[in-house]
Amino acid sequence: MSGEFEKGRAQVAALIEAARHLRHGDTEALATLRERLAEQAIQLVVAGEFKRGKSTLVNALVGADLLPSGVVPLTSVVTELRGGAPAAMTVRLNSGEVRSEPVSTLASYVTEAANPRNVKGVRGVTLTVPALDPWMHLVDTPGVGSVYEHNSDVTMSYLPAADAVIFVISADQPLSRHELAFLHAIRGHAGKVFVAFNKVDHLTTAERAQSRDFLERELAASLGMVPPLFALSARQGLRARLDDDEAGWQASGMAAFAAALNAFLRTESRALWVSSMMRRLGALLAESGFAVEVEIKALDAPKEAIEGARGTLTQGRERLRQGLAYFTAALEYERRRVLREHVEPGLEAFAKALRVQLHTELDVLVREPRRESTGTLRERLADHTERAIRQACDAWRGEEIQHTEEVFDQAAVALWDDLSGEIDELMRVCARWLGIALQLPALHIAVERSPAFHYKFWEAPPSLYLLSQRLASLVPGWPGRVLALRHARSRADDLASMHAGRMRHDLDERLKARAQHWLGRATEYLQGRMASAEAALASGVQAQSSQDDTRVRRERLRDELAEIRALEAIVLSFGTGES
């Protein structure tokens, strides 16, 4: 281990020890940090939506068919793999009981089939695997987004413990908005993200290149950067490892991915581990500092003031519930209004103009003096129609998406200002009861960019259409060209209408996702502010019930606050060369 890592680890240990003596420290969270310090291993979490091949990827990395995998959502419990010998399995229950079980019984604890909705109360399972580096803990999580909502909850609750994440997406399913949102959530916790583009064995070489380009564009547009992206087949890689097939291992893409992980473990992971520990410790210190400040300010508040604040907050809880219900209904109304007043009229005019444009262009193409068969002409007209529709739709969407989202966001901002203003006023009333100079910075909700639109130019045509096309290709000369034009116009009309409908659906889905984002963030922010008020009241009650001398208590709290601020300064200076 490097000297820098040892220095950072020692600093983390000293800070945790100092924080343990704080009266307002979170003892449970600090105990968790001490466990992480003793383990001295980086948490590399494998996450993604269900059925992306996460468990198979983990099996391929360790070179053993350990974790259950299949064609339905399987994993329901977090499974942590650690390096060491001999192979062993430990099951941790929610009751606190810890069991040593045979590795062969793993499926009975971590799968939906054997442990539906985790009825056995399993908190987690740990496997000891000789093939893993002891410095790395590889964590397989349940897939999010399946019918088993509790699986999503388990994974989301585990993310704050992640130092780095392998985010698994699949070539057999398009990148979804939910996956992009999930990736945003991951980046809020993990210091390093790898993207495993799995199941590329389902694609041709050309399709792999196209899919990779698409993914890189979408990730760059949504995240502002492209994480390390690896195209691979975990299934082929696992088969190669089990068969000791080096060529197959290389061809699967797993060799390059494993090499990148090993390079990360050698060069970046220890600095990242120290940084993650510092970040978590800094968050705990900030919470402790807030609690001490509130107690100092509430120390001299009359009991009547605390009771008055408590009554105000009780009323505020009900007003918050009603406010969020109204906010939800109002967002739905605005979504429908934007579709009705902005999207649908614009799409109707767009489709009409596009049909006229295509008819005109197709007429010109048919009248061009070319020596070609009717079949060749038909293909040329079809190619031109598809290109023209793509260009027209891209141009329309480029303007309309931004305009539609801006119109919706303007309405949402007004609704949000009303709701947050009402709750802020409740907070100020509570603060005034306690004599606290409450700072309420404006809360801004960031909304994410939406992914790209997918065109559809082919679907199984009816038999009568195929027959008419075949007959038209057999008619020679100008009559054949007229029939080809008629068919091309009809197809152009159908495609223009279909893509107008698809764009309406796409915009509607974007607005639904936007409304859900607004609602989720609003709920999170406002409940957080209510929780702050509740913490202030709890501190006030505690202060009033104490028999200590007020002056002595105040001085003790100020000393503790000074100690917290000193520890925070050390954490903040980490990595700047000032510590």
C-alpha positions in Angstrom: 0.0 0.0 0.0 1.2 3.5 -0.8 2.3 6.0 1.9 -0.5 8.3 0.8 -3.1 5.7 1.4 -1.8 4.9 4.8 -1.7 8.5 5.7 -5.3 9.0 4.5 -6.5 5.9 6.3 -4.9 7.0 9.5 -6.5 10.4 9.2 -9.9 8.8 8.7 -9.4 6.6 11.7 -8.5 9.6 13.9 -11.5 11.6 12.7 -13.9 8.8 13.4 -12.5 8.3 16.8 -12.8 12.0 17.6 -16.4 12.0 16.3 -17.3 9.1 18.5 -16.9 11.3 21.6 -19.4 13.9 20.3 -22.7 13.9 22.3 -24.6 14.6 19.1 -22.9 12.1 16.9 -24.8 9.5 15.0 -23.5 6.4 16.9 -25.0 3.8 14.5 -23.6 5.6 11.4 -20.2 6.0 13.0 -20.2 2.3 13.9 -20.8 1.5 10.3 -17.9 3.7 9.3 -15.7 2.0 11.8 -16.6 -1.4 10.3 -15.7 -0.1 6.9 -12.4 1.1 8.3 -11.7 -2.3 9.8 -12.6 -4.2 6.6 -10.4 -1.9 4.6 -12.0 -2.9 1.3 -13.7 -1.0 -1.5 -17.4 -1.7 -2.2 -17.9 -2.3 -5.9 -21.6 -2.6 -6.4 -23.2 -4.2 -9.5 -26.5 -2.5 -10.2 -29.0 -2.0 -13.0 -32.6 -2.9 -14.0 -33.8 -6.5 -13.8 -32.8 -9.1 -16.4 -29.7 -7.2 -17.6 -27.4 -10.1 -16.7 -25.9 -8.7 -13.4 -25.5 -12.0 -11.7 -24.0 -13.7 -14.8 -21.5 -10.8 -15.0 -20.5 -11.4 -11.4 -20.1 -15.1 -12.0 -17.9 -14.4 -15.1 -15.7 -12.1 -13.0 -15.1 -14.7 -10.3 -14.9 -17.6 -12.8 -17.6 -19.8 -11.1 -21.3 -20.4 -11.6 -22.2 -19.2 -8.0 -25.0 -16.7 -8.3 -28.5 -17.9 -9.6 -29.5 -16.5 -13.0 -32.4 -17.1 -15.3 -35.1 -15.7 -17.6 -37.3 -14.2 -14.8 -36.3 -11.7 -12.0 -34.3 -13.8 -9.6 -32.2 -11.9 -7.1 -34.1 -10.5 -4.2 -31.4 -10.0 -1.6 -28.0 -8.2 -1.7 -25.2 -10.8 -2.1 -21.7 -9.6 -1.2 -18.6 -11.5 -2.5 -15.4 -11.2 -0.6 -11.9 -12.5 -1.4 -10.6 -15.2 0.9 -10.3 -19.0 1.5 -11.9 -21.4 2.0 -15.2 -20.8 0.2 -17.9 -20.1 2.7 -21.3 -18.4 3.1 -22.8 -16.3 5.9 -26.4 -15.3 6.1 -27.4 -12.2 8.1 -31.0 -11.9 9.2 -33.0 -8.8 10.0 -33.4 -10.1 13.5 -29.6 -9.8 14.0 -28.9 -13.5 13.8 -25.9 -14.6 11.7 -25.8 -18.1 10.2 -23.0 -20.1 8.5 -24.6 -22.1 5.7 -23.3 -24.2 2.8 -22.6 -22.3 -0.4 -24.9 -24.7 -2.2 -27.9 -23.3 -0.3 -27.4 -19.7 -1.7 -30.5 -19.8 -4.0 -32.8 -20.7 -1.1 -32.0 -17.3 0.5 -31.5 -14.8 -2.4 -34.1 -15.8 -5.1 -37.7 -14.8 -5.4 -38.7 -18.4 -6.1 -37.3 -19.7 -2.8 -37.6 -16.5 -0.7 -40.6 -14.6 -2.2 -40.6 -10.9 -1.1 -37.9 -11.9 1.4 -40.3 -13.6 3.7 -37.3 -15.2 5.5 -36.1 -11.8 6.6 -32.6 -12.0 5.1 -30.7 -8.7 5.5 -27.8 -9.9 3.3 -25.6 -12.8 2.3 -21.8 -12.8 2.2 -19.8 -15.3 0.1 -16.1 -15.9 0.6 -14.6 -16.5 -2.8 -10.9 -17.5 -3.3 -10.7 -15.9 -6.8 -11.4 -12.4 -5.6 -8.9 -9.7 -4.5 -9.4 -9.3 -0.7 -9.3 -5.6 -1.2 -12.5 -5.7 -3.3 -16.0 -6.5 -2.1 -18.1 -7.3 -5.2 -21.8 -6.7 -4.4 -24.7 -8.2 -6.5 -27.9 -6.2 -6.0 -31.6 -7.0 -7.0 -32.7 -5.5 -10.3 -34.8 -2.4 -10.1 -37.9 -1.7 -12.2 -39.4 -5.2 -12.0 -42.8 -6.2 -10.7 -41.1 -6.8 -7.3 -41.0 -3.2 -6.0 -39.2 -4.3 -2.8 -36.2 -5.3 -4.9 -35.9 -1.8 -6.1 -36.1 -0.5 -2.6 -33.4 -2.9 -1.4 -31.0 -1.7 -4.2 -31.7 2.0 -3.8 -31.1 1.7 0.0 -27.7 0.1 -0.6 -26.4 2.6 -3.1 -25.1 5.1 -0.4 -22.6 2.3 0.7 -21.1 2.1 -2.8 -17.6 3.4 -3.5 -17.8 2.4 -7.1 -20.6 0.9 -9.3 -20.8 -1.4 -12.3 -23.9 -0.3 -14.1 -25.2 -3.1 -16.3 -27.3 -2.4 -19.4 -28.4 -4.8 -22.1 -28.1 -5.0 -25.9 -31.4 -6.8 -26.2 -33.4 -3.9 -24.6 -33.1 -0.2 -25.5 -31.7 2.2 -22.9 -34.7 3.5 -20.9 -35.5 6.8 -19.3 -35.6 4.9 -16.0 -32.1 3.6 -16.5 -30.8 7.1 -17.1 -32.6 8.4 -14.0 -31.1 5.4 -12.0 -27.6 6.3 -13.4 -28.1 9.8 -12.2 -28.9 8.5 -8.7 -25.8 6.3 -8.7 -23.5 9.1 -9.6 -24.8 11.0 -6.5 -23.2 8.3 -4.3 -20.4 6.5 -6.2 -17.0 8.0 -6.9 -16.5 5.8 -10.0 -19.0 4.3 -12.5 -18.3 1.6 -15.1 -21.0 0.9 -17.7 -21.2 -2.8 -18.8 -23.0 -3.1 -22.2 -24.0 -6.7 -21.8 -25.4 -9.3 -24.2 -23.7 -7.9 -27.3 -23.6 -11.5 -28.7 -27.2 -10.8 -29.8 -25.9 -8.1 -32.2 -23.9 -8.1 -35.4 -20.6 -6.3 -35.6 -22.2 -3.3 -37.4 -25.1 -3.3 -34.8 -22.6 -3.2 -32.0 -20.9 -0.1 -33.4 -24.2 1.6 -33.9 -25.4 0.7 -30.5 -22.2 1.9 -28.8 -22.4 5.3 -30.7 -26.0 5.6 -29.6 -25.2 4.9 -26.0 -22.3 7.3 -25.9 -24.5 10.1 -27.3 -27.3 9.4 -24.8 -25.0 9.2 -21.8 -23.2 12.4 -22.9 -26.5 14.2 -23.4 -28.0 13.1 -20.1 -24.9 13.0 -17.8 -22.6 15.6 -19.4 -20.0 12.9 -19.7 -19.5 9.3 -20.8 -18.4 6.8 -18.1 -16.1 4.0 -19.1 -18.2 1.8 -21.4 -17.5 -1.9 -22.1 -19.3 -4.0 -24.7 -19.3 -7.6 -23.6 -21.2 -10.9 -23.3 -21.1 -12.1 -19.7 -22.7 -15.4 -20.7 -20.0 -16.1 -23.3 -17.3 -14.9 -20.8 -18.6 -17.2 -18.1 -18.7 -20.2 -20.4 -15.1 -19.4 -21.5 -13.9 -19.2 -17.9 -15.5 -22.5 -17.0 -14.0 -24.1 -20.1 -10.6 -22.5 -19.6 -11.0 -21.0 -23.1 -8.7 -18.0 -23.3 -9.6 -17.1 -26.8 -13.3 -17.2 -25.9 -12.6 -15.0 -22.8 -11.0 -12.4 -25.0 -13.7 -12.5 -27.7 -16.5 -12.1 -25.1 -15.1 -8.6 -24.1 -14.9 -9.8 -20.5 -11.1 -9.8 -20.6 -10.9 -6.1 -21.4 -13.5 -5.3 -18.7 -11.7 -7.4 -16.1 -8.4 -5.7 -17.0 -9.9 -2.3 -16.6 -11.3 -3.3 -13.1 -7.9 -4.6 -12.1 -6.2 -1.4 -13.3 -8.7 0.6 -11.2 -8.0 -1.5 -8.2 -4.3 -1.0 -8.6 -4.2 2.7 -9.3 -7.4 4.5 -8.2 -9.4 2.5 -5.7 -7.5 3.3 -2.6 -7.6 7.0 -3.1 -11.3 6.7 -3.9 -11.9 4.7 -0.8 -10.4 7.3 1.4 -12.3 10.1 -0.4 -15.6 8.1 0.1 -14.9 7.7 3.8 -14.2 11.4 4.2 -17.3 12.3 2.3 -19.5 10.1 4.5 -17.8 11.4 7.6 -18.3 15.0 6.5 -22.0 14.4 6.0 -22.3 13.0 9.6 -20.4 16.0 11.0 -22.7 18.4 9.2 -25.8 16.8 10.7 -24.3 16.8 14.2 -23.4 20.5 13.8 -26.9 21.4 12.8 -28.3 19.6 15.8 -26.0 21.4 18.2 -26.8 24.8 16.7 -30.5 24.2 17.0 -30.2 23.1 20.6 -28.2 26.2 21.5 -30.8 28.5 19.9 -33.7 26.6 21.5 -32.1 26.5 24.9 -33.7 29.6 26.2 -37.1 29.2 24.4 -40.1 29.2 26.8 -42.0 26.0 27.1 -45.0 27.8 25.7 -43.0 28.6 22.6 -42.1 24.9 22.1 -45.7 23.9 22.4 -46.7 26.6 20.0 -44.2 25.4 17.5 -45.3 21.8 18.0 -48.9 22.7 17.3 -47.9 24.6 14.2 -45.9 21.7 12.9 -48.8 19.3 13.5 -51.0 21.4 11.4 -48.2 21.7 8.8 -48.1 17.9 8.4 -51.7 17.9 7.3 -51.2 20.9 5.1 -48.2 19.2 3.5 -50.2 16.1 2.7 -53.0 18.2 1.2 -50.5 20.3 -0.7 -48.8 17.4 -2.3 -52.1 15.9 -3.3 -53.1 19.1 -5.0 -49.6 19.4 -6.6 -50.0 15.9 -8.1 -53.4 16.7 -9.5 -52.3 20.1 -10.8 -49.3 18.6 -12.6 -51.5 16.0 -14.3 -53.9 18.8 -15.4 -51.0 20.8 -16.8 -49.6 17.7 -18.7 -53.0 17.2 -20.4 -53.3 21.0 -21.1 -49.9 21.2 -22.7 -50.7 18.2 -24.9 -54.1 19.6 -25.9 -53.1 23.2 -26.4 -49.6 22.9 -27.7 -48.5 19.5 -28.9 -51.6 18.2 -30.7 -52.3 21.3 -32.8 -48.7 21.5 -33.7 -48.5 17.8 -34.7 -51.7 18.1 -36.8 -50.2 21.0 -38.8 -46.9 19.3 -39.0 -48.3 16.0 -40.4 -50.5 17.9 -42.9 -47.5 19.9 -44.2 -45.3 16.8 -44.3 -47.8 14.9 -46.4 -48.0 17.8 -48.9 -44.2 18.0 -49.0 -43.7 14.3 -49.6 -46.3 14.2 -52.4 -44.6 17.1 -54.2 -41.1 15.6 -53.8 -42.3 12.1 -54.9 -44.0 13.6 -58.0 -40.6 15.2 -58.9 -38.7 12.0 -58.4 -41.1 10.0 -60.6 -40.9 12.5 -63.5 -37.1 12.4 -63.5 -36.0 10.9 -66.9 -34.2 7.7 -65.7 -33.9 4.3 -67.2 -34.8 2.1 -64.3 -37.2 -0.7 -63.5 -40.4 -0.1 -61.6 -38.9 -2.0 -58.6 -35.9 0.2 -58.5 -38.0 3.3 -58.7 -40.2 2.0 -55.8 -37.0 1.5 -53.7 -35.8 5.0 -54.5 -39.1 6.5 -53.5 -39.2 4.6 -50.3 -35.6 5.6 -49.4 -36.4 9.3 -50.1 -39.6 9.1 -48.0 -37.7 7.7 -45.0 -34.9 10.3 -45.3 -37.4 13.1 -45.6 -39.5 12.0 -42.6 -36.4 11.7 -40.5 -35.2 15.2 -41.4 -38.6 16.7 -40.9 -39.3 14.9 -37.6 -35.8 15.8 -36.3 -36.3 19.5 -37.1 -39.8 19.6 -35.6 -38.8 17.7 -32.5 -35.7 19.8 -32.0 -37.8 22.9 -31.5 -41.0 21.3 -30.1 -39.5 19.2 -27.3 -37.7 22.2 -25.8 -40.8 24.4 -26.2 -43.1 21.7 -24.7 -40.9 21.1 -21.7 -40.5 24.9 -21.2 -44.3 25.4 -21.2 -44.8 22.6 -18.8 -41.9 23.7 -16.5 -43.3 27.2 -16.3 -46.5 25.9 -15.0 -44.7 23.5 -12.6 -42.5 26.2 -11.3 -45.6 28.3 -10.4 -47.2 25.4 -8.6 -43.9 24.6 -6.8 -43.5 28.2 -5.7 -47.0 28.2 -4.2 -46.5 24.9 -2.4 -42.9 25.5 -1.1 -43.9 29.0 -0.1 -46.7 27.7 2.1 -44.4 25.2 3.8 -41.6 27.7 4.2 -44.1 30.0 6.0 -44.9 27.2 8.4 -41.2 26.7 9.0 -40.7 30.4 9.8 -43.6 30.3 12.2 -42.0 27.3 14.0 -38.7 29.1 14.0 -40.2 32.3 15.4 -41.8 30.3 18.2 -38.3 29.1 19.1 -36.5 32.3 18.5 -34.3 30.8 15.7 -33.1 32.9 12.8 -34.0 30.3 10.2 -32.2 30.5 6.9 -34.4 29.2 4.0 -32.5 29.3 0.7 -34.6 28.9 -2.4 -35.1 25.2 -3.4 -34.5 24.6 -7.1 -35.6 21.4 -8.8 -33.3 20.3 -11.5 -35.0 18.4 -14.4 -33.1 16.0 -16.6 -32.8 15.9 -20.4 -34.9 13.2 -22.1 -33.4 10.5 -24.3 -33.6 10.2 -28.1 -36.6 9.3 -30.2 -36.6 6.0 -32.1 -38.0 5.9 -35.7 -40.0 3.0 -37.1 -40.1 2.6 -40.8 -41.0 -1.1 -41.2 -43.7 -3.3 -39.9 -45.2 -6.5 -41.3 -47.5 -5.2 -44.2 -50.8 -6.8 -45.0 -50.9 -9.5 -47.7 -53.1 -7.3 -50.0 -50.5 -4.5 -49.8 -47.7 -7.0 -50.7 -49.7 -8.3 -53.6 -50.4 -4.8 -55.0 -46.7 -3.9 -54.7 -45.7 -7.1 -56.5 -48.2 -6.4 -59.3 -47.1 -2.8 -59.6 -43.4 -3.9 -60.1 -44.5 -6.1 -63.0 -46.3 -3.2 -64.9 -43.8 -1.7 -67.4 -43.3 1.9 -68.6 -45.2 4.9 -67.5 -48.2 3.0 -66.1 -45.9 1.2 -63.8 -44.3 4.5 -62.6 -47.8 5.9 -61.9 -48.7 2.9 -59.8 -45.4 3.1 -58.0 -46.1 6.8 -57.2 -49.6 6.0 -56.0 -48.2 3.4 -53.6 -45.4 5.7 -52.5 -47.9 8.5 -51.7 -50.0 6.1 -49.7 -47.0 4.8 -47.8 -45.8 8.4 -47.2 -49.2 9.4 -45.8 -49.2 6.3 -43.5 -45.7 7.0 -42.3 -46.4 10.7 -41.7 -49.4 9.9 -39.6 -47.7 7.1 -37.7 -44.7 9.2 -36.8 -46.9 12.1 -35.8 -48.7 9.6 -33.4 -45.4 8.3 -32.2 -44.1 11.8 -31.5 -47.2 12.6 -29.6 -46.8 9.5 -27.5 -43.1 10.3 -27.0 -43.8 13.8 -25.8 -46.6 12.6 -23.5 -44.2 10.1 -22.0 -41.6 12.8 -21.5 -44.2 15.0 -19.8 -45.3 12.1 -17.5 -41.6 11.5 -16.5 -41.1 15.2 -16.0 -44.2 15.4 -13.7 -43.0 12.4 -11.7 -39.6 14.0 -11.3 -41.2 17.2 -10.1 -43.4 15.4 -7.6 -40.6 13.2 -6.3 -38.2 16.0 -5.8 -40.9 18.2 -4.2 -41.8 15.5 -1.8 -38.2 14.9 -0.9 -37.4 18.6 -0.4 -40.5 19.5 1.6 -40.4 16.4 3.9 -36.7 17.2 4.5 -37.7 20.7 5.7 -40.4 19.4 7.9 -37.9 16.9 9.4 -35.6 19.9 10.2 -38.4 21.6 12.1 -39.1 18.4 14.0 -35.4 18.1 14.9 -35.5 21.7 16.2 -38.5 20.9 18.4 -36.9 17.7 19.8 -33.8 19.6 20.7 -35.9 22.3 22.4 -37.8 19.7 24.4 -34.6 18.0 25.5 -33.1 21.4 26.5 -36.2 22.4 28.5 -36.3 19.0 30.3 -32.7 19.1 31.4 -31.8 20.0 35.0 -28.4 21.3 34.0 -27.4 24.9 34.6 -28.3 26.8 31.4 -25.1 28.7 31.3 -23.0 25.6 31.7 -25.0 23.7 29.2 -24.7 26.5 26.7 -21.0 26.6 27.1 -20.7 22.8 26.7 -22.7 23.0 23.5 -20.6 25.8 22.1 -17.4 23.8 22.9 -18.9 20.8 21.1 -19.9 22.9 18.1 -16.3 24.3 17.9 -15.0 20.8 18.0 -17.4 19.7 15.2 -16.4 22.7 13.0 -12.7 21.9 13.6 -13.2 18.3 12.4 -15.3 19.5 9.4 -12.4 21.8 8.5 -10.0 18.8 8.4 -12.4 16.9 6.2 -13.0 19.8 3.9 -9.2 20.3 3.5 -8.7 16.7 2.5 -7.2 16.5 -0.9 -6.3 20.2 -1.1 -2.9 19.8 0.4 -3.9 21.9 3.5 -4.3 19.1 5.9 
